[in-house]
């Protein structure tokens, strides 16, 4: 298929629809190639899974009927963590990862996100999982291993068949990273106001360290990864959406505000340039939008993803 014309206007979008070859997941040092969405990668060694300690109903005032909390221990290092799950009738599940400074209940406790996202997720009768995922982990290797274990648990215990990663900010960043390193787990990606290359974003934050939130983000990235990009460049390359666009064999929807002062729009523009005709990609840039403006795009984004999965 031919790529559509590239546009950058208010809620007008750039979109590409090329055919995608199937191939094995490469190492970080090799050119990235795509893997069919949902297909196993036989060459990947077994990874530590999670150990579920308890599943219990959530009785907080914010909780929809049927919301459950899964408490588990990481198979990586035994760290205790948790996720909220809201089963429904469809085998498709939404994975919604919280933003920096929040926790796994953000979808239900932050009112603007709840109003904009929860009805969109529920109208399709999709299951929903909102993992805490080590807090401000920015999809570190340990967080990625834990998420893989959690998704395996949902397959076994809740009959989940496919997963759409749908989040914003740190969550959107994490979605892109996870899709790059585990494309076999991901049917579709929604990333609102994301960082698309963690190394360059880390440097951008360090250069603006007088802004407290940016200093906190830079510190959190190093804490989660155990090193900065200069100390372990290969790790950051492996966790870069820009460096691994050929792994995106699933539909990817990205939206960004041009006036975002938390994660600069240059991050999404760079992904747009990198992806070119290599994936099924939809990009919306909002010229007067700030960091939170794209969050209202979730319903549109989910509709776009689902049309390409039917």
Residue pairs with C-beta under 8 A, 6 or more apart in sequence:
1 17
1 18
1 19
2 17
3 15
3 16
3 17
3 18
3 276
3 277
4 14
4 15
4 16
4 17
6 14
6 272
7 13
7 14
8 14
8 283
8 285
9 285
9 287
10 286
10 287
10 288
11 284
11 286
11 297
12 284
13 282
13 283
13 284
14 272
14 281
14 282
14 283
15 281
15 282
15 283
16 275
16 276
16 277
16 278
16 279
16 280
16 281
17 280
18 277
18 278
18 279
18 280
20 34
20 249
20 278
20 279
20 280
21 33
21 34
22 34
22 35
22 36
22 39
22 249
23 33
23 34
23 35
24 33
24 35
24 41
24 43
25 33
25 35
25 41
25 43
25 44
25 181
25 183
25 184
25 247
26 32
26 33
28 234
28 235
28 237
28 238
29 234
29 237
31 246
32 180
32 243
32 244
32 245
32 246
32 247
33 246
33 247
34 183
34 246
34 247
34 248
34 249
34 279
35 41
35 183
35 184
35 247
35 249
36 184
36 249
37 162
37 183
37 184
37 186
37 187
37 188
37 249
37 250
38 162
38 184
38 185
38 187
39 184
40 184
41 184
47 75
47 145
47 148
47 149
48 74
48 75
48 76
48 145
48 149
49 75
49 148
49 149
49 152
49 153
50 72
50 73
50 74
50 75
50 146
50 149
50 150
50 153
51 72
51 73
51 75
52 70
52 71
52 72
52 153
53 71
53 72
53 73
53 80
54 69
54 70
54 71
55 68
55 69
55 70
55 71
56 68
56 69
56 71
57 63
57 67
57 68
57 69
58 67
58 68
58 69
58 84
60 105
60 108
62 105
62 108
62 109
62 114
63 108
64 86
64 108
64 118
64 122
66 86
66 87
67 84
67 85
67 86
67 108
68 84
68 85
68 86
68 87
69 82
69 83
69 84
69 85
70 82
70 83
70 84
70 85
70 150
70 153
71 80
71 81
71 82
72 80
72 81
72 82
72 83
72 146
72 149
72 150
72 153
73 79
73 80
73 81
74 80
74 81
74 142
74 145
74 146
74 149
75 145
75 146
75 149
76 141
76 142
76 145
76 146
77 142
79 134
79 142
81 131
81 132
81 133
81 134
81 146
82 104
82 131
82 132
83 104
83 129
83 130
83 131
83 132
83 133
83 150
84 104
84 105
84 107
84 108
84 128
84 129
84 130
85 127
85 128
85 129
85 130
85 154
85 158
86 127
86 128
86 129
87 127
87 158
88 122
88 125
88 126
88 127
88 128
89 125
90 124
90 125
90 126
90 127
91 127
91 159
91 160
91 161
91 162
92 124
92 126
92 127
92 160
92 161
92 162
92 163
92 164
92 187
92 309
93 126
93 127
93 128
93 129
93 154
93 158
93 160
93 162
93 163
93 164
94 121
94 126
94 127
94 128
94 129
94 163
94 164
94 166
94 302
95 129
95 131
95 147
95 151
95 163
95 164
95 165
95 166
95 167
95 175
96 107
96 117
96 121
96 128
96 129
96 130
96 166
96 167
96 171
97 130
97 131
97 133
97 139
97 165
97 167
97 170
97 171
97 174
97 175
98 104
98 105
98 106
98 107
98 130
98 132
98 133
98 167
98 170
98 171
99 106
99 167
99 168
99 169
99 170
99 171
100 136
100 138
100 169
100 170
100 213
100 216
100 217
100 220
101 136
101 213
101 216
102 110
103 132
103 135
104 130
104 131
104 132
104 133
105 130
106 113
106 130
107 113
107 114
107 117
107 118
107 128
107 130
108 114
108 118
108 130
112 292
112 295
113 168
113 295
116 295
116 296
116 298
116 299
117 166
117 295
117 298
117 299
119 299
120 298
120 299
120 302
121 128
121 166
121 302
122 128
124 302
124 306
126 164
127 154
127 158
127 160
129 150
129 154
131 146
131 147
131 150
133 139
133 143
133 146
133 147
133 174
134 140
134 142
134 143
134 146
134 224
136 170
136 217
136 220
136 223
136 224
137 143
137 174
137 220
137 224
138 170
138 173
138 174
138 177
138 198
138 220
138 221
138 224
138 225
139 147
139 173
139 174
139 177
139 178
139 239
140 224
140 225
140 226
140 239
141 225
141 235
141 239
142 224
143 174
143 224
144 177
144 178
144 181
144 182
147 178
147 182
148 182
148 185
151 160
151 163
151 185
154 160
154 163
155 161
162 187
162 309
163 185
163 186
163 187
164 186
164 187
164 188
164 189
164 190
164 302
164 305
164 309
165 174
165 175
165 178
165 179
165 186
165 188
165 189
165 190
165 191
166 175
166 189
166 190
166 298
166 301
166 302
166 305
167 174
167 175
167 190
167 191
167 192
168 191
168 192
168 193
168 194
168 294
168 295
168 298
169 192
169 193
169 194
169 262
169 263
169 291
170 217
172 190
172 191
172 192
172 193
172 194
172 254
173 191
173 194
173 195
173 196
173 198
173 201
173 263
175 189
175 190
175 191
175 194
176 189
176 191
176 194
176 196
176 241
176 252
176 271
177 198
177 239
177 240
177 241
178 185
178 186
179 186
179 189
179 241
179 247
179 248
179 250
179 252
180 238
180 239
180 240
180 241
180 244
180 247
180 248
181 238
181 239
181 244
181 247
183 247
183 248
183 249
183 250
186 250
187 250
187 309
188 250
188 251
188 252
188 253
188 305
188 306
188 308
188 309
189 248
189 250
189 251
189 252
189 253
189 305
190 253
190 298
190 301
190 302
190 305
191 252
191 253
191 254
192 254
192 255
192 256
192 294
192 295
192 297
192 298
192 301
193 255
193 256
193 257
193 260
193 262
193 263
193 268
193 291
193 292
193 293
193 294
193 295
194 241
194 254
194 256
194 263
194 267
194 268
195 201
195 263
195 267
196 240
196 241
196 242
196 254
196 267
196 268
196 270
196 271
196 274
197 240
197 241
197 242
197 243
197 267
197 270
198 221
198 229
198 236
198 239
198 240
199 229
199 233
199 236
199 237
199 240
200 267
200 270
201 263
201 267
202 218
202 221
202 222
202 228
202 229
202 236
203 229
204 214
204 264
205 214
205 215
205 217
205 218
205 221
206 218
208 214
209 215
209 218
213 262
214 262
221 228
222 228
225 232
225 235
225 236
225 239
226 232
227 235
229 236
237 243
238 244
241 248
241 271
242 270
242 271
242 274
243 274
245 271
245 274
245 275
245 278
245 279
246 278
246 279
248 275
248 278
248 279
248 280
248 281
249 279
250 280
251 280
251 281
251 282
251 304
251 305
251 308
251 309
252 275
252 279
252 280
252 281
252 282
253 281
253 282
253 284
253 301
253 304
253 305
254 268
254 271
254 272
254 281
254 282
254 283
254 284
255 268
255 283
255 284
255 285
255 286
255 294
255 297
255 301
256 263
256 265
256 267
256 268
256 269
256 283
256 284
256 285
256 286
256 289
256 294
257 265
257 285
257 286
257 288
257 289
257 290
257 291
257 292
257 293
257 294
258 265
258 285
258 286
258 287
258 288
258 289
259 265
259 287
259 288
259 289
259 290
260 289
260 290
260 291
261 290
261 291
262 291
263 291
265 285
268 283
268 285
269 285
271 283
272 281
272 283
275 281
280 308
282 301
282 304
284 294
284 297
286 293
286 294
